[in-house]
């Protein structure tokens, strides 16, 4: 049994402060980093394949899968943190992310089909408005009614989609996850949506701060390296822009020099600059995301205590 203290009556705003602890948890951050790194390595490998779009499509698929595995694997760690359980290991978390990925896809497909079903019903309702004689009369109440329904569906969809991951982190199957997320969305839509918005604002603010710090760090590093390696850095920057031009279909780009693919691929200086930018980008994405996911884990645990305490 975990040591999470049940909330009383409603969600606690203190979970916003507890979500900040996510930035200090190295396990979920490392799980996310490993998954994304493997995905980017796969994308880079298959993007070099001859044959045009096929290799890029395979690489992009691998990258998307890696993001899903990282999301589920790190989320599983964060749900253990939210419940007060001992945190699982890195390998165990990655295996959990791989096993839970088909369930996440299935859950998202079912939720999308439900939204599609609502849309079809609304279209049928508007088709009734074309009936001669009574169509215009029917349109008067149908349009505002459907407008209100869509507003409610939009709010519920945001809640259900965002809580789908935490439900799977909790170890639930597709059917149970869908039942719990819909029950939470129906019973606590206002407080859940408010907490999600506040959590998103918190994570976004952290992302901006982290981006500013890393930008300053990158600038200081470049300033220290330029007096010693000015020529190498300049040539590496040219190679980067030439490679970018090649990816966009231009054989001549920026400086007007032909693209030298072999030089760009073998330049260790260019690799160092690219790794610096890639690392900064990964941290700007992953660190605020981990904070957001830990907050979502707390939201799900507290909301589940209110609507289905026997399943917590």
C-alpha positions as CSV (number, residue, x, y, z in Angstrom):
1,X,0.0,0.0,0.0
2,X,1.2,3.5,-0.7
3,X,1.4,6.3,1.8
4,X,-0.5,9.0,-0.1
5,X,-2.8,11.0,2.2
6,X,-6.4,11.2,0.9
7,X,-7.7,14.6,0.0
8,X,-11.0,15.8,1.5
9,X,-13.8,16.9,-0.7
10,X,-11.9,18.5,-3.6
11,X,-8.6,18.8,-5.3
12,X,-5.8,20.5,-3.3
13,X,-4.0,23.4,-4.8
14,X,-0.9,22.3,-2.9
15,X,-0.3,19.8,-5.7
16,X,1.1,22.7,-7.8
17,X,3.9,23.0,-5.3
18,X,4.3,19.2,-5.2
19,X,4.6,19.2,-9.0
20,X,7.7,21.4,-8.8
21,X,9.5,18.4,-7.2
22,X,9.5,16.8,-10.6
23,X,12.5,19.0,-11.6
24,X,14.6,17.3,-8.9
25,X,13.7,13.7,-9.8
26,X,16.5,12.3,-12.0
27,X,14.8,9.0,-12.7
28,X,11.9,10.2,-14.8
29,X,14.1,12.8,-16.5
30,X,16.6,10.1,-17.4
31,X,13.9,7.7,-18.7
32,X,12.6,10.5,-20.9
33,X,16.1,11.5,-22.1
34,X,17.0,7.9,-22.9
35,X,13.8,7.3,-24.9
36,X,14.0,10.5,-26.8
37,X,17.7,10.0,-27.5
38,X,17.1,6.6,-29.0
39,X,14.3,8.0,-31.1
40,X,16.4,10.8,-32.4
41,X,19.2,8.3,-33.1
42,X,16.8,6.2,-35.1
43,X,15.5,9.2,-37.0
44,X,19.1,10.2,-37.9
45,X,20.0,6.7,-39.0
46,X,17.0,6.1,-41.2
47,X,17.1,9.7,-42.6
48,X,20.4,8.8,-44.2
49,X,18.9,5.9,-46.1
50,X,18.7,6.3,-49.9
51,X,15.2,6.2,-51.4
52,X,13.7,9.5,-50.4
53,X,10.8,9.7,-48.0
54,X,10.6,6.0,-46.9
55,X,13.6,6.3,-44.6
56,X,12.5,9.6,-43.2
57,X,9.0,8.2,-42.5
58,X,10.4,5.2,-40.7
59,X,12.7,7.4,-38.6
60,X,9.8,9.8,-37.8
61,X,7.7,6.8,-36.7
62,X,10.5,5.6,-34.4
63,X,10.8,9.1,-33.0
64,X,7.1,9.3,-32.2
65,X,7.2,5.9,-30.6
66,X,10.2,7.0,-28.5
67,X,8.2,10.0,-27.2
68,X,5.3,7.7,-26.3
69,X,7.6,5.3,-24.5
70,X,9.3,8.2,-22.7
71,X,5.9,9.7,-21.7
72,X,4.6,6.4,-20.3
73,X,7.9,5.3,-18.7
74,X,8.6,8.6,-16.9
75,X,4.9,8.9,-16.1
76,X,4.9,5.5,-14.4
77,X,7.8,6.7,-12.2
78,X,6.0,10.0,-11.4
79,X,2.8,8.2,-10.4
80,X,4.8,6.1,-7.9
81,X,6.2,9.4,-6.6
82,X,2.6,10.9,-6.3
83,X,1.4,7.8,-4.4
84,X,4.5,7.7,-2.1
85,X,5.7,4.3,-3.5
86,X,9.3,3.4,-4.0
87,X,10.4,4.5,-7.5
88,X,11.0,1.8,-10.1
89,X,14.4,1.5,-11.9
90,X,15.2,2.9,-15.3
91,X,15.0,-0.4,-17.3
92,X,11.8,-1.4,-15.6
93,X,10.3,2.0,-16.4
94,X,11.3,1.8,-20.1
95,X,9.8,-1.8,-20.3
96,X,6.6,-0.4,-18.8
97,X,6.5,2.3,-21.4
98,X,6.9,-0.2,-24.2
99,X,4.2,-2.5,-22.8
100,X,1.7,0.3,-22.1
101,X,2.2,2.0,-25.6
102,X,-0.4,-0.2,-27.4
103,X,-2.9,0.5,-24.6
104,X,-2.3,4.3,-25.0
105,X,-2.9,4.0,-28.7
106,X,-6.0,2.0,-28.2
107,X,-7.4,4.4,-25.6
108,X,-6.7,7.4,-27.8
109,X,-8.4,5.7,-30.8
110,X,-11.5,4.9,-28.7
111,X,-11.7,8.4,-27.4
112,X,-11.3,9.8,-30.9
113,X,-14.1,7.5,-32.2
114,X,-16.4,8.8,-29.4
115,X,-15.8,12.4,-30.5
116,X,-16.4,11.3,-34.1
117,X,-19.7,9.7,-33.0
118,X,-20.8,12.9,-31.4
119,X,-19.9,14.9,-34.5
120,X,-21.9,12.4,-36.7
121,X,-25.0,12.8,-34.4
122,X,-24.7,16.6,-34.7
123,X,-24.5,16.4,-38.5
124,X,-27.6,14.2,-38.6
125,X,-29.3,16.8,-36.4
126,X,-28.5,19.6,-38.9
127,X,-29.6,17.4,-41.7
128,X,-33.0,17.4,-40.1
129,X,-33.0,21.2,-40.4
130,X,-33.2,20.7,-44.2
131,X,-36.7,19.1,-43.9
132,X,-39.1,21.4,-45.9
133,X,-41.5,23.3,-43.8
134,X,-40.1,22.5,-40.3
135,X,-36.3,22.6,-41.0
136,X,-35.9,26.3,-40.1
137,X,-38.0,25.9,-37.0
138,X,-35.8,23.0,-35.8
139,X,-32.7,25.0,-36.5
140,X,-33.7,27.7,-33.9
141,X,-33.3,25.4,-30.9
142,X,-30.8,22.9,-32.3
143,X,-28.0,25.3,-33.1
144,X,-27.6,26.9,-29.6
145,X,-28.2,23.5,-28.0
146,X,-25.4,21.9,-30.0
147,X,-23.2,24.9,-29.3
148,X,-23.5,24.3,-25.6
149,X,-23.0,20.6,-26.0
150,X,-19.8,21.1,-28.0
151,X,-18.5,23.5,-25.3
152,X,-19.1,20.9,-22.6
153,X,-17.6,18.1,-24.8
154,X,-14.6,20.3,-25.5
155,X,-13.9,20.7,-21.7
156,X,-14.5,17.0,-21.0
157,X,-12.3,15.9,-24.0
158,X,-9.4,18.0,-22.6
159,X,-9.8,16.4,-19.2
160,X,-10.2,12.8,-20.5
161,X,-7.3,13.0,-23.0
162,X,-4.9,14.5,-20.4
163,X,-5.9,11.9,-17.8
164,X,-5.5,9.0,-20.2
165,X,-1.8,8.8,-19.5
166,X,-2.1,8.9,-15.7
167,X,-4.8,6.2,-15.8
168,X,-2.4,3.9,-17.7
169,X,0.5,4.8,-15.4
170,X,-1.8,3.6,-12.7
171,X,-1.6,0.1,-14.4
172,X,-5.2,0.1,-15.6
173,X,-6.5,-1.4,-18.8
174,X,-8.1,0.5,-21.6
175,X,-11.7,-0.1,-20.5
176,X,-11.0,0.8,-16.8
177,X,-9.0,3.8,-17.8
178,X,-11.8,5.1,-20.0
179,X,-14.4,4.6,-17.3
180,X,-12.3,6.4,-14.7
181,X,-11.3,9.3,-16.8
182,X,-14.9,9.9,-18.0
183,X,-16.2,9.6,-14.3
184,X,-13.6,12.2,-13.2
185,X,-14.4,14.5,-16.1
186,X,-18.2,14.3,-15.3
187,X,-17.9,14.7,-11.5
188,X,-15.1,17.4,-11.2
189,X,-14.9,19.2,-14.6
190,X,-14.4,22.7,-13.2
191,X,-11.8,22.1,-10.6
192,X,-9.9,19.6,-12.8
193,X,-9.7,22.0,-15.7
194,X,-8.6,24.9,-13.5
195,X,-5.8,22.8,-12.0
196,X,-4.7,21.7,-15.5
197,X,-4.6,25.3,-16.7
198,X,-2.6,26.4,-13.6
199,X,-0.3,23.5,-14.0
200,X,0.3,24.2,-17.7
201,X,1.0,27.9,-16.9
202,X,3.5,26.7,-14.2
203,X,5.3,24.3,-16.6
204,X,5.4,27.0,-19.4
205,X,6.9,29.5,-17.0
206,X,9.5,27.0,-16.0
207,X,10.2,26.2,-19.6
208,X,10.8,29.9,-20.4
209,X,13.2,30.3,-17.4
210,X,15.1,27.1,-18.3
211,X,15.4,28.3,-21.9
212,X,16.8,31.7,-20.8
213,X,19.3,30.0,-18.5
214,X,20.5,27.6,-21.2
215,X,20.7,30.3,-23.8
216,X,23.0,32.3,-21.5
217,X,25.0,29.2,-20.8
218,X,25.3,28.4,-24.6
219,X,26.3,32.0,-25.3
220,X,29.0,32.0,-22.5
221,X,30.4,28.7,-23.8
222,X,30.5,30.0,-27.4
223,X,32.2,33.2,-26.2
224,X,34.9,31.2,-24.4
225,X,35.5,28.8,-27.4
226,X,35.5,31.5,-30.2
227,X,38.9,33.1,-29.4
228,X,40.6,29.7,-29.6
229,X,38.4,27.9,-32.2
230,X,37.1,30.8,-34.3
231,X,37.9,29.2,-37.7
232,X,36.6,25.7,-36.8
233,X,33.4,27.1,-35.3
234,X,32.8,29.3,-38.4
235,X,33.3,26.4,-40.8
236,X,31.0,24.2,-38.6
237,X,28.3,26.9,-38.7
238,X,28.6,27.0,-42.5
239,X,28.3,23.2,-42.7
240,X,25.2,23.4,-40.5
241,X,23.5,25.9,-42.8
242,X,24.5,24.0,-45.9
243,X,23.1,20.8,-44.5
244,X,19.9,22.6,-43.6
245,X,19.7,23.8,-47.2
246,X,20.2,20.3,-48.4
247,X,17.3,19.1,-46.3
248,X,15.1,21.9,-47.7
249,X,16.0,20.8,-51.3
250,X,18.5,23.6,-52.1
251,X,21.9,22.5,-53.3
252,X,23.2,26.0,-52.7
253,X,22.3,27.7,-49.5
254,X,23.4,30.7,-47.4
255,X,27.0,31.3,-48.5
256,X,26.5,30.0,-52.0
257,X,28.8,27.1,-51.5
258,X,27.8,23.6,-52.7
259,X,26.7,21.2,-49.9
260,X,29.5,19.0,-48.8
261,X,27.6,16.1,-47.2
262,X,30.7,14.1,-46.2
263,X,32.3,17.1,-44.5
264,X,29.2,17.9,-42.6
265,X,28.7,14.3,-41.5
266,X,32.3,13.9,-40.3
267,X,32.8,17.3,-38.7
268,X,33.3,16.7,-34.9
269,X,33.1,20.5,-34.4
270,X,29.7,20.6,-36.0
271,X,28.7,17.6,-34.0
272,X,29.7,19.4,-30.8
273,X,27.7,22.5,-31.7
274,X,24.7,20.4,-32.7
275,X,24.8,18.3,-29.5
276,X,24.9,21.5,-27.5
277,X,21.8,22.8,-29.2
278,X,20.1,19.4,-29.1
279,X,20.8,19.0,-25.4
280,X,19.4,22.5,-24.6
281,X,16.3,21.7,-26.7
282,X,15.8,18.4,-24.9
283,X,16.1,20.0,-21.5
284,X,13.7,22.8,-22.3
285,X,11.1,20.3,-23.4
286,X,11.7,17.5,-20.8
287,X,12.2,19.4,-17.5
288,X,8.9,21.4,-17.7
289,X,7.1,18.3,-19.1
290,X,8.2,16.2,-16.1
291,X,6.8,18.9,-13.8
292,X,3.5,18.9,-15.7
293,X,3.3,15.1,-15.7
294,X,4.0,14.9,-12.0
295,X,1.2,17.4,-11.4
296,X,-1.1,15.3,-13.7
297,X,-0.2,12.3,-11.6
298,X,-1.2,14.1,-8.4
299,X,-4.5,15.3,-10.1
300,X,-5.4,11.8,-11.1
301,X,-4.6,10.2,-7.7
302,X,-6.6,12.8,-5.8
303,X,-9.5,12.8,-8.3
304,X,-9.6,9.0,-8.3
305,X,-9.9,9.1,-4.5
306,X,-13.1,11.2,-4.9
307,X,-14.9,9.2,-7.6
308,X,-13.6,5.7,-7.2
309,X,-11.7,5.3,-3.9
310,X,-11.9,1.5,-4.1
311,X,-9.6,1.6,-7.2
312,X,-6.9,3.8,-5.8
